[in-house]
Amino acid sequence: MLNAFTDRLPTRAEASPGRTEPMFSVPETHAVLGNSLLGPYPEGLELADFALGCFWGAERRFWRTPGVWTTLVGFQGGLTPHPISEEVADGGTGHAETVRVAFDPSEVSYGTLLKLFWESHDPTQGFRQGNDIGTHCRSLVFHHSPAQQTAAEETRDAYQKVLSEARYGGITTEIHPAEAFPFYPAEARHQQYLARNPAGYCGLGGTGVELSNRSGPGSRPTGNAPAGG
């Protein structure tokens, strides 16, 4: 049943039932940064959640960003509680592969992370990212505050303008409140995968079109929200 849902999301009746508790544990610390994966995080850190295709390469892009305290990969945006990766890859949970970023807003702005998000993938591809096909590969931003929502929408509109000038199609990225879609950490083998497998698969690839700092929201320190435990 691999990639059973490639062109539409499952309905609640179709979705995998899931479970009340996770089937696996997650490492305590980040394999590269050495900080806590699940928290609680130090006071003053803030959260950002991004889905941009295969999360292996996406996570590495964020953990290499100065001001990012920790990253972890997981599943968000779907219907199934506590999914496992095989269910997500089948498309039967409705989740997307997502990177959660805990960052210090005094060192890196949410706008800077949004710029990295937009430029690191092709947000016009719908239920795919390059050769990776399926609803789990779609593009999303899960915002943690009204300010984050505004920043995501403003940078989306600014990026659409330059993408259209470069003859790309419409952006298909979904923007949702994080509180409406729980984040479920992925299995240990997925956490910081490319740190342990440097030659491993990385499907991350952008359009080559930049979101100019002159666009405003892509560079200014806006949209920050406190990180929870």
Secondary structure by P-SEA (a helix, b strand, c coil): cccccccccccccccccccccccccccccccccccccccccccccbbbbbbcccaaaaaaaaaacccccbbbbbbcccccccccaaaaaaccccccbbbbbbbccccccaaaaaaaaaaacccccccccccccccccbbbbbbccaaaaaaaaaaaaaaaaaaaaaccccccbbbbbcccbbbbbcccccccccccccccccccccccccccccccccccccbbbbbcc
